[in-house]
Amino acid sequence: MATWIEETSGGRREEFVDLLAHHYAEAHRTARELGEVDESLRSSAFEHLVLASQVARRKVALAKAERLAQRAGDLAEGSLERSIALETLAEALFDDFRGDEAYRTFAEAAELRLASTPDDRSHLAYLFARTVEMPVRWPGIMMHLPSLEEARSEVQHRTGE
């Protein structure tokens, strides 16, 4: 079903991303229940769940964006995919004014990204900047505000610098 939707939707993939995410995730779940391993189904489900979460977030459907990001995290394999899922989740948490959770989730995403692709300096800088952005720029959305030293040591601990 998902393949048919992709083939017939043309360049309007984002309009149907919820359906695609659902069908790929269900196809992957069914294959797994039957004892079949289909990496392409898992990978497509993961990709579409992340995209569906991003689209939901842009539409300010934040609870939906969070659920989709968590489902992507459930399907993630390896540090890089887990980092991508956590980053997607952190963005939804931030937009929902849940600063403490966004802070921790961005930090974890950054740590996983550092472990998987340490040469991706620009994206690592983005993730660490988003992490420290909570207490520095948006302290009003946090229940527990870490000190500047805490935030600095968090980044230093995670980067090993």
Steps between C-alpha positions, in 0.01 A plus 500: 500500500775745596686439175183569303438824694857614428473412133170679449560806719761647271680790664241529777667257740457722808124514448485124545784452747266391782357224285844399378639488854203294617514249215878455508495458880216246477671311219820487707310385810320229305821377338669488838208304650535250215869463579614680188774760509450774244744784558351707220158498672652597834708773340201638306281491811766684699552764229129563456431514876771766540363700208141463625611629841669802340190575292274468806728735694481760222120475528533544879353154562759451771357195679484324164852612413625360830323165450638462148854588613475243779382236254796587277724456804352155557602401146841672506807285458840633585615822660436721198135399459439526874655848489272602213191372682601675823569826319157482340345433840698783663375748240139404581566524875656844455205624296271367775691713757636194683847637547636249752410206278621679186832580673560137598382365163716737295798410721443128444454553126827693489684229690373229266582710193850556635541122546375420151628784281765701688613671178157658445612813680229734373214277613672427830537874556129541425400229750724632777379855433140383526586323826643807670240726340240385754667635814669795329236637266175341618533457877130571547404163348706302750393381842859426607742753364855364486774744581727622224775281644266198493407562136865558406614184680216306334632592156862442604413162652313388192764621255797394708655845465 
